[in-house]
Amino acid sequence: MTIQTIKTTPYQDQKPGTSGLRKRVTVYQQPNYVENYIQAIFDCLEGYQGQTLVIGGDGRYYNDVAIQKAIRLAAANGFGRVLVGQNGLLSTPAASHIIRHYKAFGGLVLSASHNPGGPEGDFGIKYNVGNGGPAPEKITDAVYARTKVIDSYKMVDAPDVALGEIGVQHSGDMIVEVLDPVTDYAALMETLFDFDLIRALFASGFRMTFDAMHAVTGPYAHRILEDMLGAPKGTVINGTPSPDFGNGHPDPNLVYCKPMHDLLMTPEGPDFGAASDGDGDRNLIIGKNRFVTPSDSLAILAANAALAPGYATGIAGIARSMPTSAAADRVAEKLGIEMHETPTGWKFFGNLLDAGRVTICGEESAGTGSNHVREKDGLWAVLLWLNIIASRRQSVDEIVREHWATYGRNYYTRHDYEEVDATIASQLVEDLRAQLPALPGKNFEDDLQVAYADDFTYHDPVDGSTSARQGIRIGFTDGSRVVLRLSGTGTVGATLRLYLERYEAADGRHDLDTQTALEPLIAFADQIAGIKSRTGRDEPSVIT
């Protein structure tokens, strides 16, 4: 085996965000850009000699090229074995499971999640540690520091691996095993859910549609929903992964899944609709005449988890990201279990899950999951919903309404302002931070009195670490809340996210239009932050 040490020049823009390093494909195509970043990751790790590394991605443009580079780098740096999905495919939750199942040292997940693909689209690389979850900040900070000074990388002189052929191959002296991307994940799902009960649901005439959005969950959904659970062929649509996601945007929200939403709002539509994103970790849930917000979905899944065999003994606790609505808090209170509020980013749930403090986690950005892996899991959420529907013998709308009648309703929305000038967005946030100390006790229109105003700081109860400046929170005496933060998942400019929430008690009115119910908070947010005037945007890019 010939190991080449290749001189390189560092790039200064390789700072990982919430979920790894995401950039335009054209940025990643620069000379040595991929090599520099992956070598920097390896340079910041210890004890991996002879160990197993998992590699896979969502099939987006440039995945195949980057995976071959990653394999050669891993071989040159001393890994003993690489496990890679057939054709380079692994959903993010499946990659997490394979890391855990095969006791791998860690893994490289090549994805930009819900961002667009294609030659002009986005690409990303994320390192996951041995528990299957995203690397903690102490590792990503070290990687960023290393990228700024790296001067060489190691690469074996070896031919490409035949990614389409399942079985054992070699890259230099390193074993490369190409795995079926679905088999291990599907076997895990069988241990968690009552597949017989769900089969009976489909046999009874229950109809659903699953939009895989030309992304990675297509093969998983075809195998599990249609082949194993007996859903009719054609239940899964857009099920063949495409490098440009069928020239679409693989984000499962009401903008990009509008045709499915509209179908579910008609008498002719199916009983249940669902979708997942580019790398398979997000979900969209729609019942006939009922869209379920991600925050409500988290709360309802947690409240009903014991109906699934994998959670029959109950759940230890719930964790949610700070911007996610407090609907799950009320479930935790009633169940008498722990409730944790963390910063955005699945890596913050890892310690809680590993310590057994929580079982189910969720983020308002359509991500829910449990302790079965250390990532959010779109198809897992769909299967738990199916298990609940089959067990309760109720429609999605009936389940949601009964939940509100028990716990009350958290009217909740997120307004995204995408590709805002980064300087303007950053200054807007800084100016709002400066106002926070003077806000508590102030009264605004519509009887809004500020109870607290802060920049969220998280103190990890497991390892004692602190994460500051995680998003601006303004809470009111009636329980309403406004949150504003900059997202770390975009690749151009800045994404400004505004979250608005108002609680209506169990005996209150639950049938208002969400945007109408939140109008006073929307007006307050624009008044205090000046979003419209400063960004030049009359309305958000996306409302969810």
C-alpha positions in Angstrom: 0.0 0.0 0.0 1.3 3.4 -1.0 0.5 6.2 1.4 1.0 9.7 -0.1 1.5 12.8 2.1 0.2 15.6 0.0 0.9 19.3 0.8 -2.0 21.6 1.0 -3.1 25.1 1.8 -5.7 25.7 4.5 -9.1 27.3 3.9 -10.4 29.8 6.5 -14.1 29.1 6.0 -14.4 25.5 7.3 -16.2 26.3 10.6 -18.9 23.6 11.3 -22.4 24.7 12.0 -25.3 23.1 13.9 -24.9 19.9 11.8 -21.4 19.8 10.3 -19.8 21.8 7.5 -22.3 22.9 4.9 -21.3 24.8 1.8 -22.2 25.0 -1.9 -21.1 22.1 -4.0 -18.9 24.5 -5.9 -17.1 25.3 -2.7 -16.5 21.7 -1.9 -15.1 21.2 -5.4 -12.2 23.5 -4.8 -8.8 21.7 -4.7 -8.2 19.7 -1.5 -11.3 21.2 0.2 -12.8 17.8 1.1 -9.4 16.3 1.9 -8.5 19.2 4.2 -11.7 19.0 6.2 -11.7 15.2 6.7 -8.0 15.1 7.5 -8.6 17.8 10.1 -11.3 15.6 11.7 -8.9 12.7 11.8 -6.1 14.9 13.2 -8.4 15.8 16.2 -9.3 12.2 17.1 -7.3 9.7 19.1 -7.3 5.9 19.4 -8.9 5.1 16.0 -6.0 3.0 14.6 -7.4 -0.3 13.4 -10.9 0.8 14.3 -14.1 0.8 12.2 -15.4 4.0 10.5 -18.9 4.3 9.0 -19.4 6.3 5.8 -22.6 7.2 4.0 -24.7 10.0 2.7 -28.0 11.0 1.2 -27.2 10.5 -2.5 -27.0 14.2 -3.3 -24.7 15.5 -6.0 -21.0 15.0 -5.3 -21.7 12.3 -2.7 -20.0 9.6 -4.8 -16.9 11.7 -5.3 -16.5 12.7 -1.7 -17.1 9.2 -0.4 -14.2 7.8 -2.5 -12.0 10.5 -1.1 -13.1 9.7 2.4 -12.3 6.0 2.0 -8.8 6.7 0.7 -8.2 9.2 3.6 -9.4 6.7 6.2 -7.1 4.0 4.8 -4.1 6.3 4.8 -4.8 7.4 8.4 -4.9 3.9 9.8 -8.6 2.9 10.1 -8.9 -0.9 9.9 -12.3 -1.1 8.3 -14.9 1.1 6.6 -18.6 0.3 6.5 -20.3 2.1 3.6 -23.9 2.0 2.4 -24.5 0.5 -1.1 -24.2 3.2 -3.7 -23.0 5.5 -0.9 -26.5 5.7 0.6 -27.2 5.8 4.3 -29.9 7.8 5.9 -28.6 9.8 8.9 -30.5 7.8 11.5 -29.4 4.5 9.8 -25.8 5.7 9.9 -26.2 6.4 13.6 -27.7 2.9 14.1 -24.9 1.2 12.2 -22.2 3.1 14.2 -23.9 1.8 17.4 -24.8 -1.7 16.1 -21.3 -2.5 14.8 -19.5 -0.6 17.6 -17.7 1.6 15.2 -15.3 4.3 16.3 -17.4 6.9 14.5 -18.8 7.9 11.2 -18.8 10.5 8.4 -22.3 11.5 7.3 -22.2 13.2 3.9 -25.3 15.4 3.6 -26.7 18.9 3.7 -30.0 17.5 5.1 -33.0 19.4 3.8 -31.0 21.8 1.7 -31.3 21.6 -2.2 -28.9 19.4 -4.1 -27.5 19.3 -7.7 -24.4 20.9 -9.1 -25.4 24.4 -7.9 -26.9 23.1 -4.6 -25.4 22.3 -1.2 -23.2 19.6 0.2 -22.1 18.8 3.8 -19.9 16.6 5.9 -20.6 15.8 9.5 -18.6 13.6 11.9 -20.5 11.4 14.4 -18.9 9.9 17.4 -19.0 6.4 18.8 -22.4 6.8 20.4 -23.8 7.4 17.0 -24.5 11.1 17.6 -23.0 14.3 16.2 -19.7 15.3 17.5 -19.8 17.6 20.5 -18.6 21.2 20.3 -15.2 20.4 21.9 -14.5 18.3 18.8 -16.0 20.6 16.2 -14.2 23.5 17.7 -10.9 21.6 17.6 -11.6 20.6 14.0 -12.2 24.2 12.9 -8.9 25.3 14.6 -7.1 22.5 12.8 -8.5 23.5 9.4 -7.0 26.9 9.7 -3.5 25.7 9.9 -3.5 22.3 8.1 -0.6 21.9 5.7 -0.9 18.3 4.5 -3.2 15.3 4.3 -2.7 11.5 3.8 -4.2 9.6 1.0 -3.7 6.0 -0.2 -3.0 5.4 -3.9 -5.8 2.9 -4.6 -8.6 2.5 -7.1 -12.2 3.5 -6.4 -14.3 1.1 -4.4 -17.2 -0.5 -6.3 -20.0 1.1 -4.2 -22.7 -0.7 -6.0 -21.5 -4.2 -5.0 -22.5 -5.5 -1.6 -19.6 -7.4 0.1 -16.0 -7.0 1.2 -13.4 -5.1 -0.8 -10.2 -3.3 0.1 -8.7 0.1 -0.2 -5.0 -0.4 0.4 -4.7 -2.6 3.5 -8.1 -1.4 4.9 -11.2 -3.6 4.6 -14.2 -1.9 3.0 -17.5 -3.5 3.5 -20.4 -2.3 1.4 -23.7 -2.9 3.2 -27.3 -2.9 2.2 -28.4 0.5 3.7 -31.8 -0.7 4.8 -31.5 -4.1 6.3 -30.1 -3.3 9.8 -32.3 -0.2 10.2 -35.5 -2.2 9.2 -34.6 -4.9 11.7 -34.3 -2.3 14.5 -37.7 -0.8 13.6 -39.3 -4.3 14.0 -38.1 -4.4 17.6 -39.7 -1.1 18.4 -43.1 -1.3 16.7 -46.0 -3.7 16.4 -45.6 -4.6 12.8 -48.5 -7.1 12.9 -50.9 -4.4 14.2 -49.8 -2.0 11.5 -50.2 -4.7 8.8 -53.7 -5.2 10.0 -54.3 -1.5 9.8 -53.3 -1.5 6.1 -55.3 -4.7 5.5 -58.4 -2.9 6.8 -58.3 -0.4 4.0 -56.3 2.4 5.7 -54.7 4.5 3.1 -51.5 6.7 3.3 -49.0 8.4 1.1 -45.4 8.8 1.9 -43.4 11.4 -0.1 -39.7 10.5 0.0 -38.9 13.7 -2.0 -36.5 11.9 -4.3 -34.2 11.6 -1.3 -32.6 8.9 0.8 -35.7 7.5 2.6 -37.2 6.2 -0.6 -35.5 2.7 -0.4 -36.3 2.6 3.4 -39.9 3.4 2.9 -40.4 1.0 0.0 -38.9 -1.8 2.0 -40.6 -1.1 5.3 -44.0 0.4 4.4 -44.8 -1.5 1.2 -42.8 -4.8 1.5 -42.8 -5.5 5.2 -46.1 -3.8 6.3 -48.2 -4.5 3.3 -49.0 -0.9 2.3 -50.2 -1.0 -1.4 -47.5 -0.4 -4.0 -47.6 3.3 -4.9 -48.0 4.3 -1.3 -44.4 5.7 -1.5 -44.0 8.4 -4.0 -40.8 10.1 -5.3 -39.0 7.1 -3.9 -35.9 6.9 -6.0 -33.0 9.0 -4.7 -31.8 11.6 -7.1 -28.6 13.8 -7.0 -30.7 16.9 -7.3 -33.8 15.5 -5.5 -35.8 15.5 -8.6 -34.9 19.2 -9.2 -36.8 19.8 -5.9 -36.2 21.1 -2.4 -36.1 18.1 0.0 -37.6 19.9 3.0 -40.8 18.3 4.4 -42.8 21.4 5.1 -46.1 22.9 3.8 -44.3 24.8 1.1 -42.5 21.9 -0.6 -45.2 19.3 0.2 -48.1 21.5 -0.6 -49.7 19.0 -3.2 -49.7 16.3 -0.5 -51.2 18.7 2.0 -53.9 19.8 -0.4 -54.8 16.2 -1.2 -55.2 15.3 2.5 -57.6 18.2 2.9 -60.0 16.6 0.3 -62.6 13.8 0.8 -60.8 11.8 -1.8 -57.4 12.0 -0.1 -55.9 9.2 1.9 -56.2 8.9 5.7 -52.6 9.7 6.5 -49.7 11.6 4.8 -46.1 11.8 5.7 -42.8 12.9 4.2 -39.1 13.0 5.1 -36.2 15.1 4.0 -32.9 14.8 2.1 -31.1 12.6 4.7 -34.1 11.1 6.4 -34.0 12.7 9.8 -37.0 15.0 9.5 -40.6 14.3 9.1 -43.9 15.8 8.1 -47.2 14.4 9.5 -50.6 15.2 8.0 -53.9 13.5 8.7 -57.1 13.9 6.8 -58.0 17.6 7.4 -55.3 17.9 10.0 -51.7 19.2 9.7 -49.8 18.3 12.9 -47.1 20.8 13.9 -43.8 19.3 14.8 -44.1 20.6 18.4 -47.5 18.9 18.7 -46.2 15.8 17.1 -43.4 15.5 19.7 -45.9 15.9 22.5 -48.4 13.4 21.1 -45.8 10.8 20.4 -44.4 11.1 23.9 -47.9 10.9 25.4 -48.7 7.8 23.5 -45.3 6.1 23.2 -46.3 3.3 25.6 -48.6 1.9 22.9 -45.6 0.7 20.9 -43.8 -2.4 22.2 -40.4 -0.7 22.3 -41.7 1.8 24.8 -44.3 -0.3 26.7 -42.6 0.2 30.0 -42.9 4.0 29.7 -40.4 6.7 28.9 -37.7 8.2 31.3 -38.1 11.7 30.1 -38.5 14.2 27.3 -36.1 16.7 25.8 -36.9 19.5 23.4 -34.9 22.3 21.8 -35.5 25.7 23.3 -37.4 27.1 20.3 -39.8 24.1 20.3 -43.2 24.8 21.9 -43.8 23.9 25.5 -46.5 21.3 24.5 -44.3 18.4 25.5 -43.6 20.1 28.9 -47.3 19.5 29.8 -47.0 15.8 28.9 -43.9 15.4 31.0 -45.6 17.1 33.9 -48.6 14.8 33.7 -46.5 11.7 33.4 -44.2 12.7 36.2 -41.0 12.4 34.2 -38.0 14.7 33.5 -38.3 17.5 31.0 -35.2 19.2 29.5 -34.9 22.3 27.4 -31.7 22.3 25.3 -30.1 24.5 22.5 -31.0 23.6 18.9 -28.9 20.8 17.5 -29.3 17.0 18.2 -25.8 16.8 19.7 -27.2 18.4 22.9 -29.6 15.5 23.4 -26.8 12.9 23.3 -25.6 13.2 26.9 -29.2 13.0 28.2 -29.9 9.9 26.1 -26.7 8.2 27.1 -27.3 8.9 30.8 -30.9 7.4 30.5 -32.4 10.8 31.6 -34.7 11.0 28.5 -36.2 8.6 26.0 -37.9 10.9 23.4 -36.5 14.1 22.0 -37.7 16.6 19.4 -37.1 19.9 17.7 -39.6 22.2 16.1 -37.8 21.9 12.8 -39.6 18.6 12.1 -37.2 16.4 13.9 -38.2 13.7 16.5 -36.4 10.7 17.7 -35.8 8.4 20.6 -33.0 6.5 22.4 -32.9 3.9 19.6 -30.3 6.1 17.8 -28.5 9.4 18.5 -30.1 11.3 15.6 -33.6 12.5 14.8 -35.4 9.9 12.7 -38.1 10.8 10.2 -39.3 7.3 9.3 -39.3 6.3 13.0 -41.8 9.1 13.7 -44.0 7.9 10.9 -44.0 4.4 12.2 -44.8 5.5 15.7 -47.7 7.5 14.4 -48.9 4.4 12.5 -48.6 2.3 15.6 -50.6 4.8 17.6 -53.3 5.1 15.0 -53.6 1.3 14.7 -53.8 0.9 18.5 -56.2 3.8 19.3 -58.3 3.1 16.2 -58.8 6.8 15.7 -58.0 9.3 13.0 -55.1 11.8 13.3 -57.6 14.6 13.7 -59.3 12.8 16.6 -56.0 12.0 18.3 -54.9 15.7 18.0 -58.2 17.1 19.3 -58.3 14.7 22.3 -54.7 15.7 23.1 -55.7 19.4 23.2 -58.7 18.6 25.3 -56.4 16.9 27.8 -53.3 19.2 27.8 -54.5 22.4 26.1 -53.2 23.8 22.9 -50.0 25.6 22.2 -50.6 27.8 19.2 -47.2 27.9 17.5 -45.5 29.0 14.3 -42.1 29.6 12.9 -41.3 32.4 10.4 -38.1 31.9 8.4 -36.3 34.8 6.6 -33.9 33.0 4.4 -30.7 34.3 2.7 -30.8 37.6 4.6 -27.6 39.6 4.4 -25.5 38.2 7.2 -24.3 41.6 8.4 -27.8 42.9 8.7 -29.1 39.8 10.4 -26.2 39.7 12.9 -26.7 43.4 13.8 -30.4 42.9 14.2 -29.8 40.2 16.8 -27.1 42.2 18.6 -29.4 45.2 18.8 -32.2 43.1 20.2 -29.8 41.6 22.8 -29.0 45.1 23.9 -32.7 45.7 24.7 -33.2 42.6 26.8 -32.3 44.0 30.3 -34.9 46.7 30.0 -37.8 44.6 28.8 -39.0 42.7 31.9 -42.1 44.4 33.4 -42.9 46.4 30.3 -46.4 46.4 28.9 -47.2 46.3 25.2 -50.4 46.3 23.2 -52.9 43.5 23.5 -52.1 43.2 27.2 -48.7 41.7 26.6 -46.5 42.2 29.7 -43.0 40.9 29.5 -42.1 38.4 32.3 -38.6 37.7 31.3 -36.1 38.4 28.4 -32.8 36.7 28.0 -30.3 35.0 25.7 -30.7 31.3 26.4 -27.8 29.6 28.2 -27.8 25.9 28.6 -26.1 24.1 31.5 -25.7 20.4 30.6 -26.8 18.4 33.7 -24.7 15.4 32.7 -21.2 16.8 31.9 -21.6 20.3 33.4 -20.7 22.1 30.2 -22.2 25.5 29.3 -23.5 26.7 25.9 -24.3 30.4 25.8 -26.0 32.8 23.4 -28.3 30.1 22.0 -31.2 32.3 21.1 -33.2 35.3 22.4 -36.3 34.5 24.5 -39.0 37.0 25.4 -41.7 35.5 27.6 -44.9 37.1 28.8 -47.0 36.8 31.9 -49.8 34.9 30.1 -47.3 32.2 29.0 -46.9 33.5 25.5 -43.4 33.5 24.1 -41.3 35.0 21.2 -37.9 33.5 20.3 -35.5 34.8 17.7 -32.2 33.2 16.6 -29.9 32.8 13.6 -30.0 29.3 12.1 -26.8 27.3 11.5 -28.0 25.2 8.6 -27.9 27.6 5.7 -25.1 28.0 3.2 -25.8 31.5 1.8 -26.3 34.7 3.9 -28.1 34.1 7.1 -31.4 32.5 8.0 -33.3 34.5 10.6 -35.9 32.4 12.5 -38.7 33.8 14.5 -40.8 31.5 16.8 -44.1 32.5 18.3 -46.2 30.7 20.9 -49.4 31.2 22.8 -51.0 28.7 25.2 -54.8 28.0 25.3 -55.9 25.9 28.3 -57.6 22.6 27.9 -61.1 24.1 28.3 -60.2 27.0 25.9 -60.8 27.6 22.2 -58.7 25.3 20.0 -60.1 26.0 16.6 -58.5 29.4 15.7 -56.3 29.8 12.7 -52.8 29.7 14.0 -51.5 32.9 12.3 -54.7 34.7 13.5 -54.2 33.5 17.1 -50.6 34.7 17.1 -51.2 38.2 15.4 -50.4 40.2 18.6 -47.1 38.4 19.0 -46.2 38.8 15.3 -46.8 42.5 15.6 -44.8 42.7 18.8 -41.9 40.9 17.3 -41.7 43.2 14.3 -42.1 46.2 16.5 -39.2 45.3 18.8 -36.8 43.8 16.3 -37.7 45.7 13.1 -37.4 42.6 11.0 -39.4 44.0 8.0 -37.7 47.4 7.9 -34.2 46.0 8.4 -34.3 43.0 6.1 -36.5 44.6 3.4 -38.8 41.5 3.5 -42.5 42.1 3.6 -43.1 38.5 4.7 -41.2 35.4 5.7 -39.7 33.1 3.1 -41.4 30.1 4.8 -44.1 29.9 7.5 -44.5 26.6 9.3 
